[in-house]
Amino acid sequence: MELDSTEVRVATLQSLMKKGLWRLTSPHSSPRARLYWITKGAGRFTACGVTKGFGQHTAVFLPARTMCSFELSPHVFGTRIDFPFDLGPQLPEDTTVLRISESRHQGELTQVIDQLYTEVRDHTPGWYAAARSYAHLISVQLQRLEATYGQQVRAVGSSQRIVEGYTALIEDHLTTGLSVSDYAQKLGITPTHLTRVCREVCGKTASHLLHERVIAEARRMLEDTDVPIRQIAEDLGFGSAAYFTRAFGQRTGMTPSAARAHGLRERRAA
């Protein structure tokens, strides 16, 4: 069930990985703007047709509905913040990386994020208003830090721009069951060209990228919601529940029912 759209969400990367590394490494997006604050470790992320590396004391900001995926080295630590919908106008418009080198700025951002996390975790009286205040303060800090450390993640060259457009279209039409050929037509190119540039930019074919995104969304719905399996199959454009079960099993190594059972256990344990 979707939480209050004005509520702030916050989680450590360790807790997210315990729920399933696929939640970070598979292509995914969020209806909310997100901030990842990496305090230890390194890795790479891909968004907007661009792959960028990150190390400790790196902030990665992703606008709402930005498809992304992460490659994480062992022992990565950090925090993910999901901002309230109504805070959107105060946040950066573009995907942005901030490699914060000055210790004072690192400490200030870490302190506010830790305070936010404590409020959301403990639910002490007044936590809801306090969490929103901290989220607003973080948005102000981002505005200030962006001028010094911000690097916007934008597609450079025709291949990256095509992949950026392709991933944006997937997010727009995720529940329609469109094929690679349909997306290529919308982009005004051939399916062969779309596949070639996706492999060049992401190391994956257009079909692989599309199916990864659809299956990741299916897995999220199975584990995090109570939507019936047959309805999930229909919503994501599969012709039948049987076809959905086969495709899901090929990608994840488990049945939809097993994913649903795993999600129920996780939610009961929370």
C-alpha positions in Angstrom: 0.0 0.0 0.0 1.3 3.5 -0.9 2.2 5.5 2.1 1.0 9.1 2.6 2.5 11.1 -0.2 3.6 13.8 2.2 5.5 11.4 4.4 9.3 11.1 4.2 10.8 7.7 3.7 14.4 6.8 4.7 16.3 3.5 4.8 19.9 2.4 5.0 21.5 0.7 2.1 22.2 -2.3 4.3 18.6 -2.7 5.1 17.6 -2.4 1.5 20.2 -5.0 0.5 18.9 -7.4 3.2 15.5 -7.2 1.5 17.1 -8.1 -1.8 20.1 -6.8 -3.7 17.9 -6.9 -6.8 16.1 -3.8 -5.5 19.2 -1.8 -6.3 21.0 -3.7 -9.1 17.9 -4.2 -11.3 16.6 -1.3 -13.4 14.1 0.4 -11.3 12.5 3.8 -10.6 10.4 5.6 -8.0 7.5 8.0 -8.3 9.3 10.0 -5.7 12.6 12.0 -6.0 15.4 10.1 -4.2 18.7 10.9 -2.7 21.4 8.3 -2.1 24.1 9.4 0.4 27.1 7.1 0.2 29.3 7.2 3.3 31.5 4.2 2.7 32.5 2.0 -0.3 32.2 2.6 -4.0 30.3 1.5 -7.1 28.6 2.7 -10.2 25.1 3.7 -11.2 23.4 4.0 -14.6 20.8 6.6 -15.3 19.8 8.8 -18.3 21.9 6.6 -20.6 25.0 7.4 -18.6 27.1 5.3 -16.2 28.9 7.1 -13.4 31.2 5.9 -10.6 30.9 7.0 -7.0 32.9 6.6 -3.8 32.4 7.6 -0.2 30.9 11.0 0.6 29.0 11.0 -2.7 25.4 12.1 -3.0 23.4 10.8 -6.0 20.1 12.7 -6.6 17.5 11.1 -8.9 14.3 13.0 -9.9 11.1 11.1 -9.8 10.5 8.3 -12.4 14.2 8.1 -13.4 15.2 4.6 -14.4 18.4 3.6 -12.7 20.5 0.6 -11.6 23.5 0.3 -9.3 26.6 -1.8 -9.2 27.9 -1.9 -5.6 31.2 -3.1 -4.2 31.1 -5.1 -1.0 30.6 -3.2 2.2 28.9 -0.1 0.8 27.2 1.9 3.5 24.8 4.8 3.0 21.3 6.0 3.2 18.4 6.5 0.7 15.8 9.2 1.2 12.5 9.3 -0.6 11.3 12.8 -0.6 7.6 13.8 -0.2 5.9 14.5 -3.5 5.1 18.1 -2.6 8.8 18.9 -2.0 9.6 18.3 -5.7 9.7 22.0 -6.8 12.5 22.6 -4.2 14.7 19.8 -5.5 17.1 19.6 -8.4 15.5 19.1 -11.8 18.1 16.8 -13.2 19.9 13.7 -12.1 22.9 15.0 -10.2 26.1 13.6 -8.6 27.8 15.6 -5.7 31.2 14.4 -4.8 31.6 16.3 -1.5 35.2 16.6 -0.6 35.2 19.2 2.2 34.8 17.5 5.6 32.6 20.2 7.1 30.1 19.8 4.3 30.2 16.0 4.6 29.5 16.3 8.3 26.7 18.8 8.0 24.8 16.6 5.4 25.5 13.4 7.4 24.2 15.0 10.6 20.9 16.1 9.1 20.3 12.7 7.4 21.1 10.9 10.6 18.6 13.1 12.5 16.0 12.4 9.8 16.6 8.7 10.0 16.2 8.7 13.8 12.9 10.5 13.6 11.5 8.1 11.0 12.8 5.0 12.8 11.7 5.9 16.3 8.3 7.6 15.6 8.6 9.8 18.7 5.9 12.4 19.3 6.1 15.0 16.5 8.3 12.8 14.3 6.2 13.3 11.2 6.5 17.1 11.2 10.2 16.9 12.3 11.0 14.5 9.4 9.4 16.8 6.9 11.4 19.7 8.3 14.7 17.7 8.0 13.8 16.7 4.4 13.2 20.4 3.6 16.6 21.3 5.2 18.3 18.6 3.1 16.8 20.1 0.0 18.3 23.5 1.0 21.6 21.8 1.6 21.5 20.2 -1.8 20.9 23.6 -3.4 23.9 25.1 -1.7 26.2 22.1 -2.3 25.2 21.8 -5.9 26.9 25.0 -6.8 30.2 23.7 -5.6 30.1 20.0 -6.1 27.2 19.2 -8.4 27.7 17.4 -11.7 24.5 16.9 -13.7 24.2 13.5 -15.4 23.1 14.2 -18.9 23.3 12.2 -22.1 26.2 13.2 -24.3 26.2 12.0 -27.9 23.4 10.5 -30.0 23.7 7.0 -28.5 23.3 8.1 -24.9 20.4 10.4 -25.9 18.7 7.4 -27.6 19.1 5.2 -24.5 17.9 8.1 -22.3 14.8 8.5 -24.4 14.2 4.7 -24.5 14.4 4.4 -20.7 12.1 7.4 -20.2 9.6 5.8 -22.6 9.7 2.5 -20.8 8.8 4.4 -17.6 5.9 6.1 -19.4 4.6 2.9 -20.9 5.6 0.2 -18.4 2.1 -1.3 -18.0 1.2 -1.3 -21.7 3.2 -4.3 -22.9 4.9 -2.5 -25.7 7.7 -4.3 -27.6 11.1 -3.2 -28.5 9.8 -2.6 -32.0 7.1 -0.3 -30.6 9.6 1.7 -28.7 11.9 2.0 -31.7 9.1 3.3 -33.7 8.3 5.9 -31.1 12.0 7.0 -31.2 12.0 7.1 -35.0 14.7 4.4 -35.4 14.9 0.7 -36.3 14.8 -2.0 -33.6 18.3 -3.1 -34.8 19.7 0.4 -34.2 18.1 0.6 -30.8 19.5 -2.7 -29.8 23.0 -1.7 -31.0 23.1 1.6 -29.1 21.7 0.0 -25.9 24.5 -2.6 -26.1 27.1 0.1 -26.8 25.9 2.3 -23.9 24.7 -0.2 -21.3 26.2 -3.5 -22.3 22.7 -4.9 -22.7 20.4 -5.3 -25.6 17.2 -3.3 -25.8 15.2 -6.4 -25.1 17.2 -7.3 -22.1 16.9 -3.8 -20.6 13.1 -3.8 -21.2 12.6 -7.3 -19.7 14.8 -6.5 -16.7 12.7 -3.4 -15.9 9.4 -5.2 -16.3 10.4 -8.2 -14.2 11.9 -5.9 -11.5 8.5 -4.1 -11.3 6.7 -7.4 -11.2 8.9 -8.6 -8.3 8.4 -5.3 -6.5 4.6 -5.7 -6.8 4.7 -9.3 -5.7 6.9 -8.7 -2.6 5.5 -5.3 -1.5 1.8 -5.4 -2.4 -1.2 -7.7 -2.2 -2.2 -7.3 -5.9 -3.2 -10.7 -7.2 -0.6 -12.4 -9.4 -3.0 -12.6 -12.3 -3.6 -8.9 -12.1 0.1 -8.1 -12.0 0.6 -10.2 -15.1 -2.2 -8.3 -16.8 -1.0 -4.9 -15.6 2.5 -5.5 -17.0 1.3 -6.6 -20.4 1.8 -10.4 -20.2 -0.6 -12.3 -22.4 -1.4 -14.8 -19.7 -0.6 -15.8 -16.1 1.2 -18.9 -17.4 3.5 -16.8 -19.7 4.2 -14.4 -16.8 5.2 -17.3 -14.6 7.6 -18.7 -17.2 9.2 -15.3 -17.9 9.5 -14.4 -14.2 11.1 -17.8 -13.5 13.6 -17.4 -16.3 14.7 -14.0 -15.0 14.6 -14.6 -11.2 14.9 -18.4 -10.7 11.7 -18.4 -8.6 8.0 -18.6 -9.2 5.7 -15.5 -8.6 4.1 -17.4 -5.7 7.5 -17.9 -4.1 8.3 -14.2 -4.5 4.9 -13.3 -2.9 5.6 -15.6 0.0 9.0 -14.1 0.5 7.5 -10.6 0.6 4.9 -11.6 3.1 7.6 -13.0 5.4 9.6 -9.8 5.1 6.6 -7.6 5.9 5.6 -9.7 8.9 9.1 -9.6 10.3 9.3 -5.8 9.9 
